[in-house]
Amino acid sequence: MASADPRGYLPGDPRYGLSGDTLRQYYREKPAQWVIFAWDKPGQASAQSGNITVDVNALLYAFGLPLYVALVLAAREPGWMRKLALGYAVIMPFVAWGVLADFLKNVAITPGPLVASQTGFSAWQREAIVFAFQMGTLILPTVVPAVTWVIAHRQFLERLRGRMEEASR
């Protein structure tokens, strides 16, 4: 073998340290076994970038919208169009919360430690992303439409409670 020259191949690569005739002989005897996806030239490692594709299904976080519509229409109250519009305006930021939290989870946590370490999120930030994802997935899509409906239909619920009290007497 020729002298160990670290330029060209990484330690652990069977070609590491080979050069000149020795490297040509290696290629004559063995087929290529390594695929190089990126190559760092000295001093240019910071200039490299990569792309990551993240798919987020917004329907997973927007299922509360049809729930809200069903509740509004079931109440059969006047002004239902206005209540639908206001309800959608209130619910949509929480849908966006879920979508953003899912996106961040897919970037910072799901791809594994090698990719996640490249994103620059610290440990506490990853924990906050997990918390936001859990809130945006499990709690907010169901609780926000129900609370919005209760607030928008307070008079309806008071009349309903009055009827129930009269019926129980």
C-alpha positions in Angstrom: 0.0 0.0 0.0 1.0 3.6 -0.6 1.4 6.0 2.3 -1.8 6.8 4.1 -3.1 10.0 2.5 -6.5 10.9 4.0 -7.4 13.0 0.9 -10.0 11.3 -1.3 -11.4 8.5 0.8 -12.8 8.2 4.3 -11.2 6.0 7.0 -12.9 2.6 6.8 -13.2 2.8 3.0 -10.9 0.0 1.5 -9.5 2.6 -0.8 -8.4 4.9 2.0 -4.7 5.7 1.7 -4.4 4.3 -1.8 -3.0 6.4 -4.6 -1.4 6.2 -8.0 -0.7 2.6 -9.3 -2.0 1.0 -6.2 -5.4 2.7 -6.6 -5.6 1.8 -10.3 -4.8 -1.8 -9.4 -7.5 -1.8 -6.8 -10.1 -0.7 -9.4 -8.9 -3.4 -11.8 -9.3 -6.2 -9.2 -12.5 -5.1 -7.4 -15.8 -3.5 -8.5 -16.8 -0.2 -7.0 -18.5 -0.9 -3.6 -19.1 2.6 -2.4 -21.4 5.4 -3.5 -20.5 8.9 -2.6 -23.4 11.3 -2.2 -21.6 14.4 -1.1 -18.0 15.3 -1.2 -16.5 17.9 1.2 -13.5 19.7 -0.2 -11.3 21.3 2.5 -12.9 24.6 3.6 -16.1 24.2 1.6 -18.2 22.0 4.0 -20.2 25.0 5.2 -21.2 25.9 1.6 -23.1 22.6 1.1 -26.9 22.4 1.5 -29.5 19.7 1.2 -33.2 19.5 0.7 -35.7 17.6 2.7 -39.2 16.9 1.6 -41.9 16.9 4.3 -45.5 15.9 3.6 -48.1 17.0 6.1 -51.8 16.0 5.8 -53.8 19.1 6.9 -57.0 17.0 7.1 -55.6 15.3 10.2 -55.9 18.6 12.0 -59.0 20.0 10.3 -61.4 17.3 11.3 -62.9 19.6 13.9 -64.3 21.9 11.1 -66.9 19.4 10.0 -67.7 18.7 13.7 -68.3 22.4 14.2 -70.5 22.6 11.1 -72.6 19.6 12.3 -73.0 21.2 15.8 -74.0 24.6 14.4 -76.5 23.0 11.9 -77.9 20.7 14.6 -78.8 23.6 16.8 -81.0 25.2 14.2 -80.4 28.7 15.5 -80.8 31.9 13.5 -77.6 33.5 12.3 -76.0 30.2 11.6 -74.0 31.5 8.6 -72.3 34.1 10.8 -71.6 31.6 13.5 -70.0 29.3 10.9 -67.8 32.0 9.5 -66.7 33.1 13.0 -66.2 29.5 14.1 -64.0 28.8 11.1 -62.0 32.0 11.8 -61.5 30.9 15.4 -60.6 27.2 14.5 -58.2 27.8 11.6 -55.3 29.1 13.7 -55.4 25.9 15.7 -55.5 23.8 12.5 -52.4 25.8 11.4 -50.8 25.0 14.8 -51.3 21.3 14.2 -49.9 21.5 10.6 -46.8 23.5 11.8 -46.2 21.2 14.7 -46.4 18.1 12.4 -44.0 19.8 9.9 -41.5 20.6 12.7 -41.8 17.1 14.1 -41.1 15.6 10.6 -38.0 17.9 10.3 -36.5 17.8 13.7 -37.5 14.4 15.2 -38.8 11.8 12.7 -35.8 11.6 10.3 -33.5 10.2 12.9 -30.5 11.6 14.8 -28.2 12.2 11.8 -30.7 14.4 9.9 -32.2 15.9 13.1 -28.8 17.0 14.3 -28.4 19.1 11.1 -31.5 21.1 11.8 -30.0 23.0 14.7 -32.8 22.4 17.2 -31.7 22.0 20.8 -33.1 19.3 23.2 -35.6 21.7 24.8 -36.8 22.9 21.4 -37.4 19.3 20.3 -39.3 18.6 23.5 -41.4 21.7 22.8 -42.1 20.5 19.3 -43.2 17.1 20.7 -45.5 18.9 23.1 -46.9 21.1 20.4 -47.5 18.1 18.1 -49.3 16.2 20.8 -51.5 19.2 21.6 -52.1 19.9 17.9 -53.0 16.3 17.2 -54.8 14.9 20.2 -56.4 17.8 22.0 -56.9 21.0 19.9 -58.7 19.4 16.9 -61.6 18.2 19.1 -61.7 20.6 22.0 -61.5 23.9 20.1 -64.6 23.3 17.9 -66.6 22.1 20.9 -65.6 25.1 23.0 -66.2 27.5 20.1 -69.7 26.0 19.6 -70.5 26.4 23.3 -69.4 30.0 23.3 -71.3 30.8 20.1 -74.4 29.1 21.3 -74.5 30.2 24.9 -78.1 31.6 24.6 -79.2 28.3 23.0 -77.7 26.3 25.9 -79.3 28.6 28.5 -82.8 28.1 26.9 -82.2 24.4 26.8 -81.2 24.4 30.5 -84.4 26.4 31.3 -86.5 23.8 29.5 -84.8 21.0 31.3 -85.5 22.7 34.7 -89.1 23.2 33.8 -89.5 19.6 32.8 -88.0 18.4 36.0 -90.4 20.3 38.2 
